[in-house]
Amino acid sequence: MEHQIRPKSRLFSTTKSTQRNPIGPESPNFIHVPQTRQPDAYYSPHVKGILPTPRHIFPRVANAAEKMTSPSYLAATAPDPSERTLNAPKPKDPSIRQFVEWKSKISEHRRRNLRESLVELRERKTKTDNRLDARTAAKQRERARLLNAPTPAHEKFTVASVLQSSLPLKNGLQDPDREARIEQKKANFAAHDARKRAERRNALHTLYMNARDFIVTEEKLTEAVEKAFDPHSKQFDNDYRRGLNIWNLGYPETAKTLLDRASSGENGRTMERLGGFGGVMDERMKRIGEELTGGKM
């Protein structure tokens, strides 16, 4: 029986083939979101937390690294096991003997790691310091060369016409009175600081003297209220004479009183405003007493 070979024909369809989506629903790419043609900017994610400051293994004193890597220091820091420990009898129990051997092995590892780490850290510190010193010295030499270099020819020929006295000075302006000015500034600061210290001391003493009249208990508050609003006293005398209470200011001034005061001026009324010669003398004596005693009265 002869087999007839027929050409294979490909079928075309306008409907979308139902293929299984290889991306699972738990993926953020499960739903297609159109992207722009221009690529997005690189985003550096924020790293939470901070790294601790590296410790300085070797103190910042002279020859500290050499002392901490010397054989005597290493022997004192990580000493070898003593003769008593080495000659101690071995436990008969195999499990205990295995545990003791494991502890001895771990101790030897710690001693070796400490000694090697100190030596390696010293070598790394020496290399780092040498590299930093060489870089700093090179920068200083380059800076000195640029400062002391003459003006280039192209800059000299293209610069505008400027007087030699107007050119900037390389060594800075001369300041012969600098030391005297600094000493004067120090003296001014010391005087200002002493004045502020005296003012603070005076304010503290004034607070201490005025604390005698502070109301700190309920009994004092009740006494002050009864004294201020006692109807039988002369706290509120009348509207034509000023009473002892702070709220009794007397009758209000009329327009005629204000005009008379403005027209007469302040000549001859200073003592009247200050309460007469007695009030002035009392205030002067109080100030003299404060100066003599060194505090408020």
Secondary structure, DSSP 8 states (H G I E B T S, - for coil): -------------SS------SS-TTSTTSS-----SS----------S-------SS-SSTTHHHHHTSHHHHHHHS----HHHHTS---SSHHHHHHHHHHHHHHHHHHHHHHHHHHHHHHHHHHHHHHHHHHHHHHHHHHHHHHHS---HHHHHHS----GGGS--SS----TTHHHHHHHHHHHHHHHHHHHHHHHHHHHHHHHHHGGG---SHHHHHHHHHHHT-TTSSSS--SSS--SSTT---S---HHHHHHHHHH-STT-HHHHTTHHHHHHHHHHHHHHHHHHTS--
